[in-house]
Amino acid sequence: MAEQKRQKVNYIIKELKEKEVTSQQKQLTCCFTGRRNIADANIILVTEKLKKIIQKAIEIGYKIFISGMAEGVDTIAAEIVKELQQKYKDICLIAYLPYQKKLFSREIATLLPYCEEIWIAETKNQKGCYHLRNRYMVEHSSLLIAVTDGKQGGGTDYTIKYGQKIGIHIEKIYF
């Protein structure tokens, strides 16, 4: 049974690396980046700002939302999209996990059933798997919603800089 799951995940990884995303799909796709550790005092503010920007994105035509499903901003954004799926029936949530074992994470177990697709960057947690996931999300989106405290370094800063480099639109929320 475990071997079948492993083969299926390997197939998904291969398929994803070969997957072509049309420019029309890219224009409808938004992804998220942000800090994992947000102080309790900022959670409500960040959630409210994220919800407003996600709703605005939906209103201007975004239909596909990719979350890396990391603790913090990724899961907050995924929860918001899950909630908004009740009102906006044509939006979809995609989970893009950095490695296979994340499939079994308790933190995201309640979100995965709401995902239309689950993508996995690598079979194992290895150096570069988070950057690979972040680059892929940015390359296949036309909007990056970034929640940041403005500090240099780390995955959020890397993802913002990569988005700037390739020229996608970035909405920043500072906390």
Secondary structure, DSSP 8 states (H G I E B T S, - for coil): -HHHHHHHHHHHHHHHHH----HHHHHTEEEEEE-S---HHHHHHHHHHHHHHHHHHHHTT--EEEE---TTHHHHHHHHHHHHTTT-TT-EEEEEEEEGGGGG-GGGTTTGGGEEEEEEEESS--TTHHHHHHHHHHHT-SEEEEEE---SSHHHHHHHHHHHHHT-EEEEEE-
